[in-house]
Amino acid sequence: MLYFLLAGFVLSQAYRTVGGILSVPLKAEFMLDSDRLASVIGSFHIAFGCLQVVIGILIDNFGIRKTILAVSPFSVLGALLSAVAVSPTMLQWGQILLGFGCAPAFLACIVLMARHFSGKQFSIMYAFALGSGSLGLIFTSTPTAWLVGQFGWRSCFYLLAFLSFLTWLLIYFGVRGVDSALAASSLSVKQKIVVALRSISGYKALLKIRETPGILSLVFVIYAAFLTLRGLWLGPLLVERHHASLVFAGNLALLLSIISVFSPMLFGRLDPGPGKRYVYLCIQPWVLVIAFIVLAFSQQLWLSIVAIMVIAVAAANTVWQLADAKEVYPQDMQGRAIALFNTSLFLGASFMQWISGKAHDWLSLQGEDMFTSAFLMTAFVLSAGITAYIILRRPARRV
């Protein structure tokens, strides 16, 4: 049943990264500047991130199966609206619906794993799930570039809509008995709704824990930086700065996708364990900052490719971040902590894409293209998030 749920996560990964290739034809068809392009594509992450807390509450009160079957059809509607879009506004609404529909995909997998695995086993399974989700990135690489060349960019959304519907059927018929504890509950639907509304206040206790701001600061920037590159700027960077073809961009995206399958598993295996992750997470993320600075100024294709690959590997430290969060929070708060973790993760992606789109107007770097500004801004936001983590997450002093 975890595999069936992961099918939905694979599709959500495809939806959130398809812009890395489609941004080239979308810019041309709708005459989008970098700011508007970032706003349209970033809408997915805003919708996705804002719904995480609500999805966590729904899963706790109504179960995995009912939640995902009720919410995921929005992804079919969003894909169809994106496919028939005749204006940037229609396309943006399509992305918003996609964000809503994909919102329960990964959280449902995490909750199912959390019920059956603990400790380092959970870290390994979480890494496996992240790596499996990267299969969606494989679709948004060479296959997407080929589809665009053969049938146009709209065909990608039509195909994804069809696959989303098939996945809904797969979950409907294949996922059973995962919410046995809830099924045994004597509460009525009305009582469950009241409990769900009351549980929102439980997040206040989570936010009062001393380490929470620091943990959320790092979560906010790391995966966001990778998604900003992979899901927004990768195609335009290679086509416009390095004069590569869209198929070449798709092939590089395919390589990144393969890296993304295995790098979370690598981090899962190299997990330093309780009490040690903080030190590693204070040092390792600076590799991303350096790579983005190199990417900002690189005019050589080979050097840009090396920097992009380093970013793809280094960003997989999300595995350590979630394990770090599980270490801080007690068992009865971990469900809400994971939901808040995911909220920060994807709101960060939206913010990073938005601010990178604004960067060229704000920085006004003489003689530099928009990619220099976008990647320097990404490096700056990364540095701020890492520094906040170092200061705010530091372990309490022993008396």
N, C-alpha and C positions, 0 to 999 in steps of 0.2 A: 504493500500500500504506500510505502514511502516512495517507491519508484513512480507510482501513479501521480503522487503529489509533486514530485520533482519534475514531472513533465510540464506542469504548470509553471514552475520556477524557470525551467529552460526557456519557455516562451516569454516570460517576463524579462529575462535577460536579453532576449532578442529584441523586444520592443524598446528597451532602454538604451540599446547600443546601435540600433538600425540607423540613427541619425548620423553616425560617423561616416557612412557611405552615402546615404541619401541627401546629406546636407549639400552636396555639390549640385545635383539636379534640382533640389528644392530652391536653392539660392537663385538659380537661373530661371526657373519657371515663375516664381513669385516675386522675383527681384528683391530679395531680402538682403539687408545689410547685416553685419556681424551681430549687432545688438538685437535686431528683431529675430534673427535665426536662433540665437541663444535663448531668447524669451520663449519662442514656440517650442523648441525641443525641451527646454527646462520645465515646461508646464507638466510634463509627465511626472517628474520627480517631486514637484510641489504637491500634486494630487496624491501621489503614492505615499509620500512622507507624512502628510497631514492625516491620512487615514489610518496610520499604523496603530496609534493609541486606541482608536475606535475598534479596529480589527482585533486587537488583543483582548479587549473587553468582550466583544462578541464571541470569540473563541472560548473564553473562560465560561461564558454563560449559556451559549447555545451549541458549542462544539465545533470541531474542525470541519466536519462534513457539511453541516447546514450553512455555515458561514461562507465557505468557499463556493458552494453551489449557488448561493444567493447573490454573491458579489461578482464572481468571475465573468458572468455574461456581459458585463460592461466592457470587457476587453474586446469581445466580438463587435459590439456596437462602435467602439472607438476605432477599431481597425477599419471597419467599413466606412465610417465617416471620414477618416484620413484618406482612404482610397478614392473617395469621390470629391474631395475638397477642391473648391475652385477659388479659394481665397486663404490668406494666412490665418484669418480668424476661424474658419471652418477647420483648418488643419490643427490649430491650437486646441479647439474644443475636442477634436479627435484624440489628441494627446492627453487631455485631462481625463476623458473617459477611459483611456487605456491605463492611466495611472490608478484610477479607482478599481478597475477590473483586476489589475495585477497585484493590488495591495495585499491580499491574503496569501499569495503564493508561497513566499519564502517563510513567513511567520508560521504558517501551518506546518511546514516541514520541520522547523526548529522545535515547535511545541511537541510534535510527535516524537522527535529524537530525544528531547529533554525528558519525556516520560519513560523512555526505555534505556537511556545511557547516562552515565554520570562520570565526573572526573575527566581524566585524560581520554577516556573512550569517547566522551562527548566532543572533545576538541578534534579528535580524529574523524568522527562522523560529520561534524560541522564542516571540516575541511573537505571531506568527500562530497558533501552536498554543494558547497561552493564550486568545487571543481566540476561536478556534474552540470551545474547551471551554466558553466562556460560553454557547453555545447550550443547554447543559444547564440553565443558570440560567434561560433563557427558559421552559423547561418548568415549572420550579418557581416560576413567577410567576402570571400570570393563568390559564393553563391549569389549573394545580393548584388554584387557588382555585375555578375553575368546576367541576372534577371533584369536589371536596369538597362543593360545594353540590348537585350533581346526583346523585352516586352514593356519597358518603361518602369518608372519608380512605383506607380500605383499597383502593379502586379504583386509587389512585395507585401503590401498591406492586405490585398485580397487573399493571398496564400496564408498569411499569418492569421487572418480571421477564420479561415477554414480549419487550420490546425488548432486554434483556440476552441472552436466548437467541438472538435473531436476529443480534445483533452477534457472538456466538461463532461462529455459522455463517458469517457474513461473513468473519471472520478465518480460519477453518478453510479455506475455499475460496479466499479472495482473497489471503492473505499467504503468499508462497512465495519461497524463495531469498534470504531476508534474512540468513541465518546461514551463508553459503557457507564462510567460514573455519572455523567450528566443524564443519561437515559434513565438511570435509577432514581434520579431526584424527583421529589414530590412537588416541586415548585411549578406553578402555572406559568404560562408565557408572560402574563402581566406581572407576576412577582419577579420573574427573571429580568424583565425590563427595569423594574425598580432597583433590583440589586445591581444591574449593569450601570445605571446612572449613579448610584452611590459609590461604586468602585472607582469612579473617576477621581474621587477625593483621595484614593490610595496613592495616586501619583505625587501628591504633596509630600508624603513621607519619604518617597524616593528622592525627591529633589532636595530634601533637607539633609541627606547624607553627605558628609564632607567631601568625599571623593567624586561625587556625581558630576559637578561642573567640569572637572579635569578630564574624566573619562569621555564625556560628551564632546569636549573640545577636540580631542584627537579623532574620535569617530566622525566628527563633522567634516574633517578636511582630507583624510587619507584616501578613502574610496572615491570621494568626490573628485579628487585630482585625476585619478585614473579614468573615471567616467567622462570627465570633461575632455580629456584627450581622446579616448576611444570612441565616445559617443557623440562628439561634436566637431573637434578640430582635425582629426586624423586625415580624413579625405581631403578637405581644403588645403591642409598643410602640404601634403604630398603633391597635389595637383597644381596648386597656385605658386608655392615657393619653389618646389623642386621639379616642377613640370613633368611629373610622372603621370601615367594613365590611371583611370579609375580602377581598371583591373589590377594594376600593380598595388594600388591602395588596398584593394580587396584581398590580395595575396598576403600583404603585410598584416592586415587585420586578422587573417586566418592564422598566421604565425602567432600573433598575440593571443588569439583564442586558445591555441594549443598550449601556450605557456600558462594561460589562466586556468586550464584544466588541472595542471600538475602543481603549480606554485602553491595553492592553498594546502595541498596534501604535504608538500615539503615543509611548510611552516607548521603544520599539525604535528609532523614527526619531530621537528626541531623545537617544539614547545619547551621552553626552559623550566616550566613548572611553577607551582605556587611560590610566591615570595620573590621570584626572580624576574618575572615578566616586566615589572616597572622599569628596571634598569635597561633592559633590552629595548623597550619602547621609548625610552628617552634618547637613544642613540640611533637606532636603525632607520627611523623615518627621515633623518636628514639626508639620506641617500636620495630620496625623492626630490628634495629641494635642489640639490646639486644637479640632478638629471634635468629638471625643468629649466634651470638657468642655462645649462648647456644647450638644450633644445631651443631656447629663446633666441640664441644668437647663431646657431649652427646654420651655415649655408652649404654644407656638404651633406649629401644624402646619406652616406655611410655613417657619419657621426650622429645624425638625427635618428637613424634606425637603431643604433646602439643605445642612445638615450631612451628611446621609446621602449625598448626591450627591458632595460633596467627598471623603468617605471612599472611595467607590467608585472615583473617579479616582485619588486619591493612592496607594491601596494597590497599584496596578499597577506600582509601582517594583520589584516582584519581578524584572522583566526586567533591571534594572540590577544587582540583587543577584546573580543567577546569572552575569551577565557579569563581575562583580567577582570572584566565586569562581573562574571559569575563568582569570582573569588571574593569580591567586595560585598555582594548582597546576600542576605539570608535566603533560604529555600523558598519561603512564602512570598518573596518579592521578586523572584527571578523572572517570572512571566512578564510582569510589568516592566522590569528592567530591560528585557529583550525587546519589548515593544518600543520603549523609549530609545533604545540603542538604534533600532531600525529607523525610527522617526528622524533622529539626528543624522543618520547615515545618508538618507535620501533628500532631506531638506538641505543638507550640505551640498549634495550634488547639484541641486537646483540653484543654490546660491552661487556656487563656484562657476557654473555655466553662465549665469547672469552677469556676474562681476567680470568674468573673462571677456564677455561680449562688450562690456562698457570700457574695458581697459584702454583700448586704442584712443578713445576720445579723452579719457581722463589723463593718461600719462603723456600723450603728445610727444613721443620720442622722435626726434628729428632724424629722418632718413631711414627709419625702421618700419617694417611691415606690421600688420595687425597681430601676427603670430608672436612677435617679440613681446608686444605689450600683454597679450593674453597669457603667455607662459610665465612672464615675470610676475604678473598679478597672482597667478596660481602659486608660484613659489613663495610670494609674500604671505598669502593667506595660509599656506601650509606652515610656514615658519611661526606665524601667530598661534595656530592651533597646537603645534608641537610644544611651543614655549608655555602655553596655558596648561597643557597636560603635565609638563615637568613640575610646574609650580603648584598646581591645584590638586593633582593626584598623589603627591608625595606621601609615602606611608607615615602614619603617626609615630612620633618619637616614643620610644619605650622609656618609661620612668624607672 
